[in-house]
Amino acid sequence: MNETSVTDETPATTSARHRFFAACPLNVADMLSAFMRRNGAVSVCGTCMDARGIRDEELVQGAARGTMDQLTEWSMWADKILVF
C-alpha cells in the first residue's frame, strides 16, 4: 500500500491538500451529487432508511435504496471498501 502519512507531507503537498478540501462543498448531498456526476454509484442501506423513516423520494437525486445482495456484489468487486 502506498499511503502518505501526515508527517511525510511537504509544505507543498500540505498546501495542495488544503486547497482541495477548502474547495470541497461541506454539504453531503452536494458531495454525493458531484460523485454521481462522475459516474459514481450511491446506494443507501434500506434497513437504515426504514429505521429512520426515510422515504426513497427523499434521497439525493441519483441515489437509490440498496440491498444486502447489492452490498455483497459491490464488496466482492471492490479493491477497497469505505464504511462510515
One Martini backbone bead per residue (centre of mass of N, CA, C, O) as a GRO file, in nm:
protein
   84
    1MET     BB    1   0.098   0.035   0.022
    2ASN     BB    2   0.060   0.395  -0.084
    3GLU     BB    3   0.093   0.596   0.181
    4THR     BB    4   0.053   0.918   0.327
    5SER     BB    5   0.156   1.079   0.582
    6VAL     BB    6   0.155   1.366   0.752
    7THR     BB    7   0.471   1.357   0.811
    8ASP     BB    8   0.541   1.329   0.483
    9GLU     BB    9   0.463   1.609   0.428
   10THR     BB   10   0.486   1.881   0.248
   11PRO     BB   11   0.410   2.202   0.206
   12ALA     BB   12   0.294   2.153  -0.079
   13THR     BB   13   0.094   1.919  -0.008
   14THR     BB   14  -0.054   2.068   0.213
   15SER     BB   15  -0.158   2.298   0.033
   16ALA     BB   16  -0.311   2.122  -0.173
   17ARG     BB   17  -0.495   1.990   0.034
   18HIS     BB   18  -0.626   2.250   0.135
   19ARG     BB   19  -0.746   2.340  -0.137
   20PHE     BB   20  -0.923   2.096  -0.181
   21PHE     BB   21  -1.097   2.118   0.086
   22ALA     BB   22  -1.184   2.417   0.045
   23ALA     BB   23  -1.347   2.339  -0.232
   24CYS     BB   24  -1.533   2.169  -0.081
   25PRO     BB   25  -1.824   2.073  -0.002
   26LEU     BB   26  -2.017   2.044   0.305
   27ASN     BB   27  -2.240   1.897   0.162
   28VAL     BB   28  -2.337   1.580   0.117
   29ALA     BB   29  -2.521   1.610  -0.128
   30ASP     BB   30  -2.308   1.751  -0.304
   31MET     BB   31  -2.093   1.526  -0.295
   32LEU     BB   32  -2.269   1.299  -0.414
   33SER     BB   33  -2.342   1.443  -0.677
   34ALA     BB   34  -2.052   1.471  -0.780
   35PHE     BB   35  -1.994   1.169  -0.786
   36MET     BB   36  -2.230   1.091  -0.984
   37ARG     BB   37  -2.132   1.276  -1.224
   38ARG     BB   38  -1.871   1.059  -1.221
   39ASN     BB   39  -2.018   0.766  -1.214
   40GLY     BB   40  -2.120   0.722  -0.939
   41ALA     BB   41  -2.243   0.504  -0.686
   42VAL     BB   42  -2.546   0.521  -0.477
   43SER     BB   43  -2.617   0.339  -0.177
   44VAL     BB   44  -2.880   0.278   0.054
   45CYS     BB   45  -2.973   0.160   0.345
   46GLY     BB   46  -3.279   0.022   0.394
   47THR     BB   47  -3.282  -0.030   0.701
   48CYS     BB   48  -3.194   0.258   0.780
   49MET     BB   49  -3.427   0.405   0.648
   50ASP     BB   50  -3.655   0.270   0.807
   51ALA     BB   51  -3.552   0.349   1.098
   52ARG     BB   52  -3.575   0.678   0.996
   53GLY     BB   53  -3.808   0.739   0.783
   54ILE     BB   54  -3.694   0.709   0.488
   55ARG     BB   55  -3.762   0.796   0.170
   56ASP     BB   56  -3.682   0.758  -0.152
   57GLU     BB   57  -3.765   1.065  -0.236
   58GLU     BB   58  -3.536   1.187  -0.023
   59LEU     BB   59  -3.317   1.136  -0.195
   60VAL     BB   60  -3.072   1.188  -0.379
   61GLN     BB   61  -3.031   1.233  -0.689
   62GLY     BB   62  -2.940   0.888  -0.786
   63ALA     BB   63  -3.008   0.756  -0.543
   64ALA     BB   64  -3.047   0.427  -0.376
   65ARG     BB   65  -3.185   0.162  -0.264
   66GLY     BB   66  -3.048  -0.099  -0.097
   67THR     BB   67  -2.891  -0.421  -0.073
   68MET     BB   68  -2.734  -0.702   0.029
   69ASP     BB   69  -2.664  -0.804  -0.252
   70GLN     BB   70  -2.524  -0.546  -0.343
   71LEU     BB   71  -2.312  -0.531  -0.123
   72THR     BB   72  -2.178  -0.798  -0.195
   73GLU     BB   73  -2.105  -0.732  -0.486
   74TRP     BB   74  -1.934  -0.475  -0.429
   75SER     BB   75  -1.733  -0.608  -0.228
   76MET     BB   76  -1.618  -0.818  -0.435
   77TRP     BB   77  -1.526  -0.598  -0.652
   78ALA     BB   78  -1.359  -0.441  -0.462
   79ASP     BB   79  -1.051  -0.324  -0.345
   80LYS     BB   80  -1.209  -0.115  -0.164
   81ILE     BB   81  -1.356  -0.020   0.158
   82LEU     BB   82  -1.603   0.220   0.271
   83VAL     BB   83  -1.701   0.287   0.612
   84PHE     BB   84  -1.963   0.512   0.794
   0.00000   0.00000   0.00000
